[in-house]
Amino acid sequence: MADPRNLEDVKAVKRRHEADIIKRYQAVGMGIGKVGSEYVLVVYLPAKRSDINEPVLIEGVRLKFEVTGRIKTQ
């Protein structure tokens, strides 16, 4: 189990699970944020989803879902 107060632990969890999380939630990307004293994995969604029941934890690190819409690259 990772320590969500330790940035290096959270980065390692992100590396291990990023592809799976993006695929599972059909996300457009991921990042790391902070809520209070804990780091969270921020999952960027293209649209609001009602089927996600929070809180979702991966190895003790919380996923935070944010709707960003589609991300355009040039």
N, CA, C and O atoms as a MOPAC input file, in Angstrom:
PM7 MOZYME 1SCF
protein

 N      0.84600 1    -1.17700 1     0.00000 1
 C      0.00000 1     0.00000 1     0.00000 1
 C      0.89200 1     1.24100 1     0.00000 1
 O      1.86100 1     1.32500 1     0.75500 1
 N      0.55300 1     2.18900 1    -0.84800 1
 C      1.32800 1     3.42000 1    -0.96400 1
 C      0.89600 1     4.42300 1     0.10100 1
 O     -0.22900 1     4.37200 1     0.59700 1
 N      1.79700 1     5.32700 1     0.44100 1
 C      1.49700 1     6.41100 1     1.37100 1
 C      1.05700 1     7.62100 1     0.54600 1
 O      1.88100 1     8.20400 1    -0.15800 1
 N     -0.22600 1     8.01800 1     0.61100 1
 C     -0.70300 1     9.12800 1    -0.20800 1
 C     -0.11200 1    10.48600 1     0.18500 1
 O     -0.34100 1    11.47400 1    -0.51300 1
 N      0.64000 1    10.55400 1     1.28000 1
 C      1.31500 1    11.79800 1     1.65200 1
 C      2.71600 1    11.87800 1     1.06600 1
 O      3.40000 1    12.89200 1     1.20100 1
 N      3.13900 1    10.79200 1     0.41000 1
 C      4.47800 1    10.72700 1    -0.16800 1
 C      4.38100 1    10.81800 1    -1.68600 1
 O      3.86600 1     9.90900 1    -2.33500 1
 N      4.87900 1    11.92100 1    -2.25100 1
 C      4.76200 1    12.15500 1    -3.69300 1
 C      5.41600 1    11.04600 1    -4.51300 1
 O      4.87700 1    10.64800 1    -5.54600 1
 N      6.54100 1    10.55000 1    -4.08100 1
 C      7.22500 1     9.49300 1    -4.83600 1
 C      6.39300 1     8.21100 1    -4.87200 1
 O      6.34500 1     7.53200 1    -5.89700 1
 N      5.74200 1     7.87900 1    -3.76500 1
 C      4.84500 1     6.71500 1    -3.74400 1
 C      3.71100 1     6.89900 1    -4.74300 1
 O      3.37500 1     5.97600 1    -5.48600 1
 N      3.12300 1     8.08600 1    -4.76100 1
 C      1.98500 1     8.35800 1    -5.64600 1
 C      2.43500 1     8.33800 1    -7.10500 1
 O      1.70800 1     7.83700 1    -7.96300 1
 N      3.60700 1     8.86800 1    -7.39600 1
 C      4.14100 1     8.81200 1    -8.76800 1
 C      4.30900 1     7.35500 1    -9.21300 1
 O      4.01200 1     7.01100 1   -10.35700 1
 N      4.78300 1     6.51400 1    -8.31200 1
 C      4.97700 1     5.09800 1    -8.64500 1
 C      3.63500 1     4.40900 1    -8.91800 1
 O      3.52800 1     3.60800 1    -9.84700 1
 N      2.62200 1     4.71700 1    -8.11800 1
 C      1.28600 1     4.15600 1    -8.34500 1
 C      0.76800 1     4.61700 1    -9.70400 1
 O      0.19200 1     3.82500 1   -10.45000 1
 N      0.96800 1     5.88300 1   -10.02700 1
 C      0.52800 1     6.42200 1   -11.32300 1
 C      1.19900 1     5.66700 1   -12.47200 1
 O      0.53900 1     5.27500 1   -13.43400 1
 N      2.50200 1     5.46900 1   -12.36600 1
 C      3.23400 1     4.75200 1   -13.43200 1
 C      2.68900 1     3.33300 1   -13.61500 1
 O      2.52100 1     2.86800 1   -14.74300 1
 N      2.41900 1     2.66200 1   -12.52000 1
 C      1.95900 1     1.27200 1   -12.59600 1
 C      0.53900 1     1.13600 1   -13.13800 1
 O      0.22100 1     0.13900 1   -13.78600 1
 N     -0.31400 1     2.11800 1   -12.88500 1
 C     -1.74600 1     1.95200 1   -13.17400 1
 C     -2.31900 1     2.90700 1   -14.21800 1
 O     -3.48900 1     2.77500 1   -14.57700 1
 N     -1.53900 1     3.86000 1   -14.71500 1
 C     -2.07700 1     4.90300 1   -15.58800 1
 C     -2.80400 1     4.34800 1   -16.81100 1
 O     -3.94000 1     4.73900 1   -17.07700 1
 N     -2.18400 1     3.46400 1   -17.54300 1
 C     -2.81000 1     2.93500 1   -18.76100 1
 C     -4.12300 1     2.23200 1   -18.45000 1
 O     -5.10500 1     2.38900 1   -19.17600 1
 N     -4.13900 1     1.46500 1   -17.38100 1
 C     -5.34000 1     0.74000 1   -16.98300 1
 C     -6.46400 1     1.68500 1   -16.55400 1
 O     -7.62200 1     1.48100 1   -16.91500 1
 N     -6.11900 1     2.71400 1   -15.78600 1
 C     -7.11500 1     3.67600 1   -15.31600 1
 C     -7.70400 1     4.45300 1   -16.49300 1
 O     -8.91800 1     4.64100 1   -16.57000 1
 N     -6.84900 1     4.90100 1   -17.40400 1
 C     -7.33900 1     5.65300 1   -18.56900 1
 C     -8.28700 1     4.79000 1   -19.38500 1
 O     -9.33600 1     5.25600 1   -19.82900 1
 N     -7.91700 1     3.54200 1   -19.57900 1
 C     -8.78400 1     2.64100 1   -20.35100 1
 C    -10.09100 1     2.36900 1   -19.61000 1
 O    -11.16500 1     2.42700 1   -20.21000 1
 N    -10.01200 1     2.07500 1   -18.32500 1
 C    -11.19800 1     1.72700 1   -17.53400 1
 C    -12.22200 1     2.86100 1   -17.49000 1
 O    -13.42400 1     2.61700 1   -17.58700 1
 N    -11.74800 1     4.09900 1   -17.34400 1
 C    -12.66600 1     5.22700 1   -17.20500 1
 C    -12.81500 1     6.03600 1   -18.49300 1
 O    -13.47300 1     7.07700 1   -18.49900 1
 N    -12.20800 1     5.56200 1   -19.58200 1
 C    -12.24300 1     6.26700 1   -20.86800 1
 C    -11.81200 1     7.72100 1   -20.68100 1
 O    -12.43200 1     8.64500 1   -21.20900 1
 N    -10.75100 1     7.89600 1   -19.92700 1
 C    -10.24800 1     9.22600 1   -19.58600 1
 C     -9.41200 1     9.80200 1   -20.72900 1
 O     -8.92400 1     9.07600 1   -21.59600 1
 N     -9.26400 1    11.12700 1   -20.70300 1
 C     -8.44000 1    11.80000 1   -21.70300 1
 C     -7.04600 1    12.09200 1   -21.16800 1
 O     -6.19100 1    12.58000 1   -21.90700 1
 N     -6.80500 1    11.80100 1   -19.89000 1
 C     -5.49200 1    12.00100 1   -19.30700 1
 C     -5.52900 1    11.84000 1   -17.80000 1
 O     -6.57700 1    11.61000 1   -17.19600 1
 N     -4.33600 1    11.97000 1   -17.21000 1
 C     -4.19800 1    11.84300 1   -15.75500 1
 C     -3.10300 1    12.76500 1   -15.26100 1
 O     -2.18900 1    13.12700 1   -16.00100 1
 N     -3.21100 1    13.13200 1   -14.00800 1
 C     -2.17700 1    13.92700 1   -13.36900 1
 C     -2.16000 1    13.61800 1   -11.88700 1
 O     -2.83700 1    12.70500 1   -11.41600 1
 N     -1.37500 1    14.39600 1   -11.16200 1
 C     -1.30100 1    14.26100 1    -9.71100 1
 C     -1.70400 1    15.60000 1    -9.11400 1
 O     -1.21900 1    16.65000 1    -9.53400 1
 N     -2.58800 1    15.55300 1    -8.13900 1
 C     -3.01900 1    16.75500 1    -7.43800 1
 C     -2.88300 1    16.54800 1    -5.95100 1
 O     -2.37100 1    15.52600 1    -5.49500 1
 N     -3.34500 1    17.52700 1    -5.19800 1
 C     -3.25400 1    17.42400 1    -3.74400 1
 C     -4.56800 1    17.87800 1    -3.13100 1
 O     -5.11100 1    18.92200 1    -3.49200 1
 N     -5.06500 1    17.08400 1    -2.20500 1
 C     -6.26300 1    17.41800 1    -1.44200 1
 C     -5.86500 1    17.34400 1     0.02200 1
 O     -5.58100 1    16.26700 1     0.54500 1
 N     -5.84700 1    18.48800 1     0.67400 1
 C     -5.37300 1    18.52600 1     2.05700 1
 C     -3.90900 1    18.15100 1     2.10500 1
 O     -3.08900 1    18.74200 1     1.40300 1
 N     -3.57900 1    17.17900 1     2.92300 1
 C     -2.17700 1    16.75900 1     3.05500 1
 C     -1.84300 1    15.54500 1     2.19300 1
 O     -0.72500 1    15.03200 1     2.24800 1
 N     -2.80300 1    15.08800 1     1.40200 1
 C     -2.58600 1    13.87700 1     0.59900 1
 C     -2.56900 1    14.17400 1    -0.89000 1
 O     -3.30100 1    15.03600 1    -1.37700 1
 N     -1.71700 1    13.44200 1    -1.60400 1
 C     -1.70400 1    13.50800 1    -3.05700 1
 C     -2.77800 1    12.57200 1    -3.59700 1
 O     -3.07800 1    11.53900 1    -2.99900 1
 N     -3.34900 1    12.94600 1    -4.73000 1
 C     -4.38300 1    12.14900 1    -5.38600 1
 C     -4.03000 1    12.01200 1    -6.85600 1
 O     -3.29600 1    12.82900 1    -7.41300 1
 N     -4.56100 1    10.97100 1    -7.47300 1
 C     -4.43600 1    10.82200 1    -8.91600 1
 C     -5.66600 1    11.46600 1    -9.53800 1
 O     -6.79400 1    11.03600 1    -9.29600 1
 N     -5.43800 1    12.49600 1   -10.33600 1
 C     -6.53400 1    13.21800 1   -10.97200 1
 C     -6.78600 1    12.57500 1   -12.33300 1
 O     -5.88400 1    12.47200 1   -13.16500 1
 N     -8.02400 1    12.14600 1   -12.54000 1
 C     -8.41700 1    11.48300 1   -13.77500 1
 C     -9.29100 1    12.46400 1   -14.56100 1
 O    -10.36300 1    12.85800 1   -14.10000 1
 N     -8.82500 1    12.85500 1   -15.75200 1
 C     -9.53000 1    13.83500 1   -16.57400 1
 C    -10.50600 1    13.11400 1   -17.50100 1
 O    -10.11300 1    12.28000 1   -18.31700 1
 N    -11.78600 1    13.45200 1   -17.35700 1
 C    -12.84500 1    12.79100 1   -18.11900 1
 C    -13.37800 1    13.70500 1   -19.21000 1
 O    -13.42400 1    14.92100 1   -19.02600 1
 N    -13.78500 1    13.13500 1   -20.35700 1
 C    -14.33400 1    13.95600 1   -21.43500 1
 C    -15.75600 1    14.44300 1   -21.14300 1
 O    -16.18800 1    15.44600 1   -21.71100 1
 N    -16.48300 1    13.75400 1   -20.27400 1
 C    -17.86100 1    14.12800 1   -19.94600 1
 C    -18.20000 1    13.58600 1   -18.56100 1
 O    -17.55300 1    12.66300 1   -18.06500 1
 N    -19.21800 1    14.17000 1   -17.94800 1
 C    -19.66700 1    13.72400 1   -16.63300 1
 C    -20.18200 1    12.29000 1   -16.72100 1
 O    -20.83600 1    11.90800 1   -17.69100 1
 N    -19.87200 1    11.50400 1   -15.68700 1
 C    -20.31500 1    10.10900 1   -15.64400 1
 C    -21.00500 1     9.84100 1   -14.33000 1
 O    -20.51300 1    10.22700 1   -13.26900 1
 N    -22.14200 1     9.18000 1   -14.39900 1
 C    -22.89400 1     8.87400 1   -13.18400 1
 C    -22.58200 1     7.48000 1   -12.64500 1
 O    -23.06500 1     7.10600 1   -11.57600 1
 N    -21.77900 1     6.71300 1   -13.37700 1
 C    -21.50500 1     5.33600 1   -12.96500 1
 C    -20.25800 1     5.19100 1   -12.09600 1
 O    -19.88400 1     4.07100 1   -11.75000 1
 N    -19.60800 1     6.29200 1   -11.73700 1
 C    -18.41100 1     6.22600 1   -10.89700 1
 C    -18.81500 1     6.51600 1    -9.46400 1
 O    -19.30400 1     7.60000 1    -9.14700 1
 N    -18.60600 1     5.54100 1    -8.61200 1
 C    -18.93700 1     5.68600 1    -7.19700 1
 C    -17.67200 1     6.00300 1    -6.41400 1
 O    -16.83800 1     5.12700 1    -6.18400 1
 N    -17.53700 1     7.25000 1    -6.01000 1
 C    -16.36500 1     7.65600 1    -5.23700 1
 C    -16.58700 1     7.36300 1    -3.76500 1
 O    -17.74100 1     7.35500 1    -3.33500 1
 N    -15.57600 1     7.12700 1    -2.98100 1
 C    -14.17800 1     7.22200 1    -3.35200 1
 C    -13.67100 1     5.94400 1    -4.02300 1
 O    -14.10700 1     4.83400 1    -3.71700 1
 N    -12.74600 1     6.14400 1    -4.93600 1
 C    -12.05800 1     5.03300 1    -5.59200 1
 C    -10.60400 1     5.10800 1    -5.14700 1
 O     -9.96500 1     6.15400 1    -5.26500 1
 N    -10.08700 1     4.00200 1    -4.63900 1
 C     -8.69600 1     3.94500 1    -4.18000 1
 C     -7.92400 1     2.91700 1    -4.99000 1
 O     -8.42400 1     1.82900 1    -5.27500 1
 N     -6.70700 1     3.27300 1    -5.35500 1
 C     -5.77300 1     2.34500 1    -6.00000 1
 C     -4.53600 1     2.31100 1    -5.11600 1
 O     -3.85700 1     3.32600 1    -4.96100 1
 N     -4.24200 1     1.17400 1    -4.54500 1
 C     -3.08500 1     1.00500 1    -3.64400 1
 C     -3.08600 1     2.05200 1    -2.53300 1
 O     -2.01800 1     2.48000 1    -2.09600 1
 N     -4.25200 1     2.47000 1    -2.07300 1
 C     -4.35300 1     3.44600 1    -0.99900 1
 C     -4.34300 1     4.89900 1    -1.44700 1
 O     -4.42800 1     5.80400 1    -0.61700 1
 N     -4.24100 1     5.13100 1    -2.75100 1
 C     -4.23800 1     6.49500 1    -3.29700 1
 C     -5.60400 1     6.75700 1    -3.92400 1
 O     -6.10700 1     5.95400 1    -4.71000 1
 N     -6.19500 1     7.89800 1    -3.56100 1
 C     -7.53600 1     8.22700 1    -4.05000 1
 C     -7.49000 1     8.75500 1    -5.47400 1
 O     -6.58600 1     9.50300 1    -5.84600 1
 N     -8.48300 1     8.35200 1    -6.26700 1
 C     -8.68400 1     8.92700 1    -7.59200 1
 C     -9.65600 1    10.08400 1    -7.45700 1
 O    -10.69200 1     9.96400 1    -6.80300 1
 N     -9.31900 1    11.20000 1    -8.07800 1
 C    -10.19500 1    12.36900 1    -8.10600 1
 C    -10.57400 1    12.58500 1    -9.57000 1
 O     -9.69900 1    12.70400 1   -10.42700 1
 N    -11.86500 1    12.63600 1    -9.85500 1
 C    -12.34100 1    12.73800 1   -11.23200 1
 C    -12.71300 1    14.18400 1   -11.54300 1
 O    -13.44000 1    14.82900 1   -10.78800 1
 N    -12.20000 1    14.68200 1   -12.67400 1
 C    -12.50400 1    16.03100 1   -13.13000 1
 C    -12.94200 1    15.96800 1   -14.58300 1
 O    -12.31600 1    15.29400 1   -15.40100 1
 N    -14.01700 1    16.67200 1   -14.89600 1
 C    -14.49000 1    16.74700 1   -16.27900 1
 C    -13.77800 1    17.89000 1   -16.96600 1
 O    -13.90400 1    19.04400 1   -16.55700 1
 N    -13.02800 1    17.57400 1   -18.01400 1
 C    -12.29300 1    18.58300 1   -18.77200 1
 C    -12.80100 1    18.71500 1   -20.19300 1
 O    -12.48800 1    19.68500 1   -20.88400 1
 N    -13.58400 1    17.74200 1   -20.62900 1
 C    -13.94900 1    17.69500 1   -22.04100 1
 C    -12.81700 1    17.05300 1   -22.81900 1
 O    -11.82200 1    16.61300 1   -22.24400 1
 N    -12.97700 1    17.00700 1   -24.11000 1
 C    -11.91400 1    16.44900 1   -24.96300 1
 C    -10.73000 1    17.40300 1   -24.98200 1
 O    -10.91200 1    18.62100 1   -24.98800 1
 N     -9.53900 1    16.86800 1   -24.99300 1
 C     -8.32000 1    17.66900 1   -25.05300 1
 C     -7.81200 1    17.63700 1   -26.49200 1
 O     -7.55500 1    16.56800 1   -27.04600 1
 N     -7.67200 1    18.80400 1   -27.08200 1
 C     -7.21500 1    18.89300 1   -28.47000 1
 C     -5.71300 1    19.12500 1   -28.50500 1
 O     -5.17800 1    19.93900 1   -27.75300 1
 N     -5.04500 1    18.39600 1   -29.38800 1
 C     -3.61500 1    18.61300 1   -29.58600 1
 C     -3.41800 1    19.16800 1   -30.98700 1
 O     -4.18600 1    18.87500 1   -31.90400 1
 N     -2.38400 1    19.96800 1   -31.13300 1
 C     -2.12400 1    20.58000 1   -32.44400 1
 C     -0.88200 1    20.01700 1   -33.05400 1
 O     -0.50300 1    20.41100 1   -34.15700 1

